[in-house]
């Protein structure tokens, strides 16, 4: 029991190892610790704490900048405390100016996550695939990136710079911004909400040798590009931010409908085996597949979802 409650550390170093491996890191999203445990159990090498899902889970509200830094970092900490795989977390805009970003990095690093992404939206921000976004000046965002890099206590802690400028200023300008953020010290770049596969490819070509993150935003503005194609293009991190949230929501609606119509959930819940699995802490540690940046595991999972 002690081993399961006191999880391992070193997530940032492990994420660095995965980035250095040259393989694509597939990181499904988790909105709470249980979802993160299931991501780990499925054998994925990393988990992504989704801001959209966190807002839905904690507030029951859309991702429009309602959560504070402490609420987001708190959820990130609960997730990081229950898994042994690295946690990549959404840190929105950094929650203010460069001084605020310094505190944000400290809070997330203390929470045990392996890395965060901050974005160049005007606060209060919106989900990256909503209409009506605005962006701050590129130089202002570069200052935030520099502050984040200088604030981390571990050089392994990964700083991901996200630009939302594609929807506001076009792809060319978004790439120019990303280039500026890279010069400011960002470890990974994240060009949000590209609208075609050609744009996804162009973003990678613009940064040879630089790790890029692709947001496989379920139902968003970016088309559903296959994981095998994203690996081929050269994306180093692929996140599936709200797949678990959508699946959980659909399942809850289904069982609530069953209770409302049949009076019991018996027809849906055929046994208690799944509940026992949820509460069982003394399971085997994740095997080698769960500790390697294997594109294959995510590819199989993605193909099953599409079927």
Secondary structure by P-SEA (a helix, b strand, c coil): cccccccccaaaaaaaaaaaccbbbbbbbbccaaaaaaaaaaccccccccaaaaaaaaccccccccccaaaaaaaaaaaaaccccbbbbbbccccccaaaaaaaaaaaaaaccccccccccccccccccccccccccaaaaaaaaaaaaaacccccbbbbbbbcccccccaaaaaaaaaaaaaacccbbbbcccccaaaaaaaaaacccbbbbbccccccccccccaaaaaaacccbbbbccaaaaaaaaaaaaaaaaaaaccccccccccaaaaaaaacccccccccccccccaaaaaaaaaaaac
